[in-house]
Amino acid sequence: MKLSTRLITAALLCILFAGCGPTTFIISKDHRAYYLGRKSESLHTMLCKSGDLEQILSETIMPDDLKKELYRFNCTEERSKEKVISLYLFLTPEEKEDFKSVFRRYGYTINYVPC
Amino acid sequence: MKLLSYIICLTILLVLQPAGLSRAATEQNTPAPDFELIDLAGKTHRLADYRGKVVIINFWASWCPECLEEMPSLDRLYTRFSKQDLIVLGITSDRKKDPVLEVLKKIPVTYPLLLETGGGVFIRKYIVIGLPTTVLVDRRGFIAERIVGRTDFGSASFSKKIQELLHTGRTP
């Protein structure tokens, strides 16, 4: 069985048994993958300490207030997975697409889990 | 080997799995956060002004098909119970009037549609993590229930729920 088939099966099993809730999207780089907004020290290092998120946000088309909030909910003491999800949901479809494409420009892969 | 790759992939997916809808359980019977938003006609609506009534807050967006699907049944519910102190407020995440007016042409609802331009109510006060989201607020101004996903507001069970809230202040 191909790896892709196994991945799809695994995802279906995940949906079936775990129940897939609301989400943002998966970002992956250097064989590490995370949902944007997840509370994780390695994600914090990858996105925040590197300065990547700040740069990425500065290039997106979303309103400045939302850029600041998104940075705050991902990278500061106010970190909140639920608020990141909520803010992502609040973006227009165009802003969501643009946000993902800027991530790609910075070498991130979107919605791929390296197994 | 195959089993191992299944286990690895499944583990990764489960670890990546975001939080579910646990918020709904923790906020029940807590005061509904107040807000002040304007509707399409420019009229200001404050949640606190509706204390003593049952309020349905419906979060939606013009780009969300499930939101649009439930709007007609929500409007019928509003028409049926508005004389018995039921208020319906539709809060859209569309930051401009135009897409909302386009929706109104196709789905001419009669309850007020409020514009949420900054995200403060949507993101900070109610932390909406799925669309549509419906929040039922009782006469005391407390959250009775949060429903994430499309709802059939015309169903017998939902009507019963609203009647209970209107008459006893509790959901069945």
Interface residues (C-beta under 8 A of the other chain):
Chain A: M1 L3 R6 L7 T9 A10 A11 L13 C14 A18 G19 C20 G21 P22 T23 T24 I26 A33 Y34 Y35 G37 R38 D65 L66 E69 K81 E82 K83 I85 S86 L87 L89 F90 T92 P93 V113 C115
Chain B: K2 S5 Y6 I8 C9 L10 I12 L13 L14 L16 Q17 P18 A19 G20 L21 R23 W63 S93 D94 R95 G118 G119 F122 I123 R124 I127 V128 I129 G130 L131 V148
